Amino acid sequence: MSADHEIDNLLHEERHFAPTATFSAQAIAKPELYEQAKQDRLGFWATQAKQLHWHKPFTRTLDWSNPPFAKWFDDGQLNVSYNCIDRHVLAGNGERTAIFFEGEPGDTRELSYAELLHEVKKTANALINLGIKPGDRVAIYMPMIPEAVIAMQAVVRIGAVHSVIFGGFSADSLASRIDDAQAKLVITSDGGYRKGKASALKPAVDEALAGDRCPSVKNVLVVRRTNQDVAWVEGRDVEWSQAVGEASDEHEAQGFDAEHPLFILYTSGTTGKPKGILHTTGGYLTQAAYTHKNVFDLHEQTDVYWCTADVGWITGHSYVAYGPLANGASQVIYEGTPETPDWGRWWSIVQKYGVSILYTAPTAIRSFMKLGSQIPNEYDLSSIRVLGSVGEPINPEAWMWYRKHIGGSHAPIVDTWWQTETGAIMVSPLPGITTLKPGSAQVPLPGVSAAILDDDGKELGRGHAGLLVLTEPWPSMLRGIWGDPERFKETYWARFEGKYFAGDGAKWDEEGDLWLLGRVDDVMNVSGHRLSTAEIESALVSHHFVAEAAVVGAKDETTGQAVVAFVILRQNQLENAGNDADVSKILRDHVSKEIGPIARPRTIIVVKELPKTRSGKIMRRLLRDVAEDRPIGDVTTLADTSVMQSISGKLAGGAND
Ligand code: PRX
């Protein structure tokens, strides 16, 4: 069956799930939101912004006089950490649990809002004592422990800017990100627990900073989590327990301009160099809080919310570190992997804490589905009221399984489409309002304007597929790419004048619901993580075995896409290495070391030539056909049409996996 047929089948989804009257009656989101936003979009966003505490109220909602550089609420001042913590304590909710922490080994810790405030104030003072000033960049490379959130909150509390780097990235990736942002401080830990073992983090920081690779870094602040032995650089490395322990617990949060930078988060683009996506203060928090409350139907006094994302990704920023805290939610943070000690771990956590809102990724749902419903069925999941999905399209089968076996056949599922760049959810059903349709992200949220265009920029209507764009600025939009305003303009705003091009294909179905069809550029999505084909190709060719490489994302049942690399080897280098060299393993390990384990190719296919057009561009479309085991498409534009025969012949002979 061709990909087009599959899409068409998807789009004729006939299962619809209307909200129940009981759910709608108590739902946070009211249908009027759509109407209000439509009539006065800016007024609508101003109303949402006013839910926050402003040290100095804003009078201007949006300045779009110099597109694509937007300014939201720009004459106002606020403090993100004050909004996320202090104001709940001041409102008398200091006793409410902010964080239920579950360590992978089974240790637990509970932090009330008052306790979180105490920790964040002390940490803020520790940072000040280390010389961190407003605007300074601080890199954070941490496991999922409360100190990760405390560190983020403390950094932004003093007006500094964090760059969180996912713990699965290698020392090289870490170094290039630290250097690009010119970070002054790195906050890390000795390690964290993953898959039943203590897994080290500090050695990667040491390697990243070795020699003079990152001269901007003055100190490394180290949390002890696993008590592994770690190397220690006197004068540079500082114990968290000491620095934070000795710091004062008094810290008054000052207001910063709404457009003051909040954080940088690196993400993969279509070139080998990751982009530092920049977000600022007022607009980001406004939309993170608004979407968190309305999309997840948060009743902060009674709900227990759990988002399984790591703080190293945007989801862990907007829907762990900021949105839930801004709304005064009680949330679970889990350190480890879903299979430790067994595949029932997540469901035991739901049962133990009475999780009522669960937000996770389709790749996880598909892994659980494969193992069978008997595992979740052993647990009491009756507390679940709302389920969320993010990171990639969710196939209707996985959606139905999620609803039935995790959601007790009643919990609404919100399939939320957004990106690192959008900062917060843009397209999603609203529980209690939207009639749900498995597999579709459905409708732009109130306040969000999306369209689907053809290649010439013509707007398409129902029943048509094209390119997804956002037609109006939104509060949590990226403000730029760190240090590269030109790349910001070219990447997102050049394709269609005045419109943000997201890089995703999408289709309106006949009922006006939106379906995401995957990336249309050379960005892959593996387990909901963004990877660039160019970045992996450049890692591969940096190995002396490799003359040339082409990488594609091939469909994978569990991870959505998988990295498949086609490589041409340097015969002489190979001969030097001896005949028994396991090329596939060596190259997969090499990518893992260069970028991180998440980028490790699933399959390496050794070929003699790559399919190229006469102008020398690699035709990935054809390689994808091979990797997905499909008949090969049109080869007439190839410089040498016999290349594909030799590649697919090679594959028939067995790819080395
Ligand atoms: O292709 C879309 C996919 O993930 C991309 C954004 O990746 P990232 O910046 O890492 O952020 C992931 C978490 C927000 C998008 O361009 N994507 C994200 N959510 C969905 C999705 N694709 C389909 N459906 C979704 N719900």
Residues whose N, C-alpha, C, O or C-beta is under 5 A from the ligand:
A	BS01	PRX	T315 S389 V390 G391 E392 P393 D415 T416 W417 W418 Q419 T420 E421 A502 D504 L516 G518 R519 G528 R530
